[in-house]
Amino acid sequence: MKRWMFFTVGVVLGWGVLVGCEAEKPLESTKTTIDVWFHTGQPAEKTVIEDQVRRFNRSQDRIYINLTLIPEGDYNTQVQAAATDNKMPDLLDLDGPYLYNYAWKGHLLPLDNLVSPRLMAELLPSILAQGTYRGRLYSIGTFDSGLGLFGNGKKLRAVSARLPTSPEEAWSIAEFNQILSDLGQIDEDGMVLDLRMDYRGEWYSYAFSPALQSGGGDLINRRDYQSSGGILNGPAAKAVLGHFQSWFKNKYIDVNTDANSFTGNRVALSWCGHWEYPRYKEALGDDLLVLPLPDFGRGAKTGMGSWSWAITSKCRNPELAMEFLEFLLEPAEVIAMANANGAVPATRTAIGLSPLYRPGAPLHLFARQLEQNAIPRPRTPAYPIITSVFQQVFQDIRYGADITGTLDRAVKIIDQDIRDNHGYPDLDRADQDRAVR
């Protein structure tokens, strides 16, 4: 899903190799240097961030942004190594769910007292939710993500399916099951739903835990994040995963691990994110529909969260780092990055300027969902084990495993990790130092 172009300037550090991008050197030695790391995903993202750094450096004579680009596939490994060796930059972007472990270990500075009230009022609630850990704001993204159903209008109209346009109008799970059955009866092979089984890893938590939450379940008890017991293996979660298992059993899901189920006209529905819109639109044209995920009983929900910016505890000039971050969050800069990667702009003003996400635009549903029914992935340092375990849960249930036994085993693994880490308590400075060793 992510691609990158060539890079320049290999910077060798004691703990690894960073592939960097060297902006122009500061013209005045009085400039304060802020070291910034950025993951290189799509080529257009790289172009935008380089241009933003160049313009910011030329716009004022106090701050010099020294940008280093790191390939996305190596990024988290490099950041982990830098954190262990106390060689973090001043400012870096992090993939959302990894934030909480870094914040817990003391690698990040709270931003609450650095963000202007004007910017706080502009940010989408999902951006604030993702960046918050134990009541403090640690990161801010310039864009966000979301889920929906892409539909083939011709196929759906053939079975007289109702076509919801907002989360409030989402198909009930009973209605959705009936639509799958109706579509299956007119489909050549009966496979009518794409769950993007070509994706791997964290996709399972991102894509399918909103269904748990829509049905009244979750991955963990969010009151204190101390146990998944009674939540991940509770009746609501079992019921939701029972629906998924029945879709596999009834062969409604295209299990071919390629990206062409929907564009190749094999299925009528694709459970996916906004990033596929350009490809899907090119394939289906006016037959493409953008729909909310089904309501499993407590309202339709969506995944959220993406890359976001954080200031590290190593930074000696957090106010200057924040000045650059506020520059990146100006409407024109947000739009530039959102246009490059197709993501949802992080601020309300930028959404209003977006040809894709403003009211009446093709993907406005995704922006609206982030205002009202998006749920962050669990904001706990235990998230890496949670998402790994849930990936295995989903795969086991896909192949017909007993749901109760599978979820009970998952809860034991997650709860053991939490116990092994003493509940992930707030750490004092000495504890934080020990945690990174």
DODO-428192 format. One record per residue (C-alpha): residue in one letter; y, z, x. Coordinates in steps of 0.1 Angstrom, whole numbers, padded with zeros to 4 digits, always signed. Each point is the difference from the previous one (the first is absolute). Layout:
// residues N
aYZX ...
This chain:
// residues 437
m+0000+0000+0000 k+0023+0007+0030 r+0007-0026+0027 w+0022+0000+0031 m+0015-0024+0025 f+0003+0002+0038 f+0017+0030+0016 t+0019+0005+0032 v+0002+0026+0027 g-0032+0021+0004 v+0010+0036+0007 v-0026+0020+0017 l+0000+0037-0005 g-0023+0027+0013 w-0019+0001-0033 g-0003-0036-0010 v+0017-0034-0003 l+0028-0008-0024 v+0009-0035-0007 g+0038+0001-0003 c+0030-0019-0009 e+0030+0005+0022 a+0034-0003-0017 e+0031-0008+0020 k+0010+0028+0024 p+0028+0023-0010 l+0034-0013+0013 e+0013+0035+0007 s-0018+0029+0017 t+0016+0023-0025 k-0022-0011-0028 t-0027+0024-0010 t-0035-0016+0000 i-0023+0006-0030 d-0035-0011+0006 v-0016-0017-0031 w-0035-0011-0006 f-0010-0024-0028 h-0034-0014-0010 t-0002-0038+0001 g-0016-0012-0032 q+0011-0033-0014 p+0020-0023+0023 a+0029+0001-0023 e+0002+0038+0002 k+0003-0003+0038 t+0028-0025-0003 v+0019+0022-0024 i-0002+0032+0019 e+0010-0017+0033 d+0030-0015-0018 q+0009+0033-0015 v-0001+0018+0033 r+0020-0027+0017 r+0027+0001-0027 f+0001+0038+0000 n+0004+0002+0038 r+0029-0025-0002 s+0017+0017-0029 q+0010+0032+0018 d+0004+0014+0035 r-0017+0034-0002 i-0037-0006-0006 y-0024-0024+0017 i-0033-0006-0019 n-0029-0006+0024 l-0026-0017-0021 t-0037-0001+0009 l-0024-0020-0021 i-0037+0010-0003 p-0027-0021-0016 e-0010+0015-0034 g-0037+0002+0009 d+0008+0023+0030 y+0029+0018-0015 n-0014+0033-0012 t-0021+0003+0031 q+0030-0004+0022 v+0021+0025-0021 q-0029+0026+0002 a-0002-0004+0037 a+0038+0003+0004 a+0000+0031-0022 t-0028+0016+0021 d+0019-0007+0032 n+0034+0010-0013 k+0013-0036+0005 m+0011-0008-0035 p+0031-0022-0005 d+0031+0013-0019 l-0006-0020-0031 l-0032-0018-0012 d-0016-0014-0031 l-0032+0015-0013 d-0025-0013-0026 g+0007+0024-0028 p-0032+0021-0003 y+0000+0008+0037 l+0033+0017-0003 y-0012+0034-0012 n-0023+0007+0030 y+0029-0008+0024 a+0023+0022-0020 w-0025+0028-0001 k-0004-0001+0038 g+0037+0002+0005 h+0006-0035+0014 l+0026-0009-0026 l+0034+0014-0010 p+0010+0007-0036 l+0026-0024-0012 d+0014+0020-0029 n+0032+0009+0018 l+0005-0034+0016 v-0002-0022-0030 s+0033-0007-0018 p+0002+0009-0037 r+0009-0036-0008 l-0032-0012+0016 m-0022+0027-0017 a+0013-0012-0034 e-0008-0036+0009 l-0037+0005+0010 l-0028-0006-0024 p-0019+0032-0010 s-0031-0015+0015 i+0017-0002+0034 l+0010+0036-0002 a-0034+0011-0012 q-0018-0018+0028 g+0023+0014+0027 t-0002+0036-0012 y-0024+0026+0015 r+0001+0036-0011 g+0034-0003-0015 r+0017-0017+0029 l+0009-0037+0004 y-0015-0014+0032 s+0001-0037-0005 i+0018-0028-0018 g-0013-0035-0006 t+0022-0031-0004 f-0027-0015-0024 d-0029+0012-0021 s-0031-0014-0015 g-0018+0000-0033 l-0031-0011-0020 g-0005-0021-0031 l-0023-0025-0016 f+0006-0037+0005 g-0013-0019-0029 n-0009-0036-0007 g+0019-0007-0032 k-0022-0029-0011 k-0032+0021+0003 l+0015+0031-0017 r+0014-0020-0029 a-0034-0016-0005 v-0014+0034-0010 s+0031+0009-0020 a+0008+0029+0024 r+0032+0019-0006 l+0024-0004+0029 p+0018+0032+0010 t+0033-0003+0019 s+0008+0037+0008 p-0019+0031+0010 e+0005+0014-0035 e-0019-0030-0015 a-0029+0001+0025 w-0035-0008-0013 s-0019+0031-0009 i-0033+0003+0019 a-0019-0008-0032 e+0021-0031-0005 f-0004-0010+0037 n-0038+0004-0002 q+0000-0023-0031 i+0021-0026+0018 l-0024+0000+0029 s-0029-0005-0024 d+0018-0028-0018 l+0009-0017+0032 g-0035+0003+0013 q-0014-0018-0030 i+0020-0031+0006 d-0002+0001+0038 e-0026-0021+0018 d-0014+0028+0022 g+0014+0030-0020 m+0021+0012+0030 v+0036+0004-0013 l+0016+0028+0020 d+0011+0000+0037 l+0004+0035+0016 r+0008-0016+0034 m-0033+0010+0015 d+0011-0020+0031 y+0023+0029+0008 r-0013+0031+0019 g+0009+0035+0010 e+0029+0017-0017 w+0001-0027-0027 y-0025+0020-0021 s+0022+0031-0002 y+0032-0020-0005 a-0015-0023-0026 f-0023+0022-0020 s+0012+0036+0001 p+0028-0010-0024 a-0029-0006-0025 l-0012+0035+0006 q+0035+0014-0006 s+0004-0021-0031 g-0032+0015-0014 g+0010+0036+0009 g-0018+0003+0033 d+0011-0002+0036 l-0012+0001+0036 i+0010+0036+0005 n+0016+0029-0018 r+0037-0006+0006 r+0011+0035-0009 d-0008+0013+0035 y-0021-0028+0017 q-0027+0025+0008 s-0030-0016-0018 s-0013-0031-0017 g-0024+0021-0020 g+0002-0005-0038 i+0024-0028+0005 l-0017-0028+0019 n-0033+0010-0015 g+0014+0011-0033 p-0008-0017-0034 a+0031-0022+0000 a-0007-0015+0034 k-0037-0005-0009 a+0010-0018-0032 v+0024-0024+0019 l-0024-0008+0027 g-0026-0005-0027 h+0021-0029-0013 f+0001-0016+0034 q-0037+0004+0005 s-0006-0017-0034 w+0021-0029+0010 f-0021-0005+0031 k-0032+0005-0020 n+0011-0025-0027 k+0009-0025+0028 y+0036-0003-0011 i+0013+0004+0035 d+0000-0028+0025 v-0015+0016+0030 n+0005-0030+0023 t+0019+0013+0030 d+0026-0027+0002 a+0036-0003-0011 n-0004-0029-0024 s-0016+0015-0031 f+0032-0002-0020 t+0016-0030+0017 g-0032-0019-0003 n-0001+0004-0037 r-0033+0021+0002 v+0015+0030-0018 a+0026+0007-0026 l+0014+0033+0014 s+0008+0013+0035 w+0006+0037+0006 c+0025-0003+0029 g+0035+0006+0013 h+0033-0019+0000 w-0007-0016+0034 e-0023-0025-0015 y+0026-0014-0024 p+0011-0030+0020 r-0036-0012+0006 y-0010+0007-0036 k+0031-0017-0014 e-0006-0031+0021 a-0036-0002-0013 l+0006+0007-0037 g+0036-0009-0006 d+0012+0009-0036 d-0035+0012-0008 l+0005+0031+0022 l+0006+0033-0018 v+0011+0033+0015 l-0015+0029-0019 p-0003+0038+0004 l-0032+0017+0009 p-0021+0013-0029 d+0006+0034-0015 f-0030+0022+0004 g+0014+0027-0024 r+0031+0015+0015 g+0022-0030+0005 a-0002-0029+0024 k+0006+0010+0037 t+0007-0019+0031 g-0005+0004+0037 m+0030+0002+0022 g+0011+0006+0036 s+0004-0021+0031 w+0015+0001+0034 s+0029+0024+0004 w+0024+0013+0026 a-0001+0034+0016 i+0020+0018+0027 t-0022+0018+0026 s+0005+0035+0012 k+0005-0015+0035 c+0033-0016-0012 r+0030+0017+0016 n+0025-0019-0022 p-0014+0000-0035 e+0034-0007-0015 l+0002-0033+0020 a-0035-0009-0009 m+0008+0006-0037 e+0031-0022+0004 f-0023-0029+0009 l-0024+0008-0029 e+0029+0001-0025 f+0010-0035+0013 l-0035-0012-0007 l+0003+0014-0036 e+0032-0019-0008 p-0007-0024-0029 a+0003-0032+0020 e-0024+0014+0027 v-0025+0012-0026 i+0000-0034-0016 a-0004-0017+0033 m-0032+0019+0008 a-0013-0002-0036 n+0005-0037+0000 a-0019-0002+0032 n-0031+0019-0011 g+0001-0003-0038 a+0001+0038-0006 v+0019+0019-0025 p+0036+0009+0012 a+0004+0038+0006 t+0034+0004-0017 r+0012-0007-0035 t+0029-0021+0011 a-0023-0022+0021 i-0024-0004-0029 g+0029-0012-0021 l+0007-0027+0026 s-0036-0011+0004 p-0011-0033-0015 l-0035+0013-0004 y+0005+0036-0011 r+0033+0003-0020 p-0002+0003-0038 g-0014-0032-0015 a-0015-0012+0033 p-0037-0008+0004 l-0009+0033+0017 h+0023+0024-0017 l-0031+0019-0013 f-0007+0012+0035 a+0035+0014+0005 r-0001+0017-0035 q-0033+0016+0008 l+0014+0016+0031 e+0026+0017-0021 q-0023+0016-0025 n-0037-0001+0006 a-0008-0003+0037 i-0020+0028+0017 p+0000+0005+0037 r-0033+0004+0019 p-0008+0037+0007 r+0028+0015+0021 t-0022+0020+0023 p-0011-0002+0036 a-0035-0003-0014 y+0007-0034-0014 p-0018-0019+0028 i-0033+0016-0009 i+0007-0003-0037 t+0005-0037+0001 s-0030-0006+0023 v-0022+0020-0024 f+0013-0018-0031 q-0007-0034+0016 q-0036+0010+0003 v-0001+0015-0035 f+0012-0033-0015 q-0025-0020+0020 d-0029+0023-0010 i+0010-0001-0037 r+0003-0038+0002 y-0036-0002+0010 g-0012+0022-0028 a-0001+0035+0016 d+0000+0030-0022 i+0036+0008-0007 t-0003+0038-0003 g-0020+0004+0032 t+0023-0024+0019 l+0031+0018-0010 d-0014+0034+0007 r-0009-0011+0036 a+0035-0014+0004 v+0016+0033-0011 k-0021+0019+0025 i+0011-0022+0029 i+0037+0002-0009 d+0000+0037-0007 q-0018+0007+0033 d+0027-0019+0019 i+0027+0021-0017 r-0019+0032+0008 d-0006-0011+0036 n+0038-0004+0003 h+0007+0034-0017 g+0015-0017-0030 y+0026-0019+0022 p+0025+0029+0000 d+0036-0004+0011 l-0001+0001+0038 d+0024+0019+0022 r+0011-0017+0033 a-0029+0014+0020 d-0025-0011-0026 q+0015-0035-0001 d-0003-0003+0038 r-0037+0010-0002 a-0006-0024-0029 v+0010-0031+0020 r-0023+0008+0029 
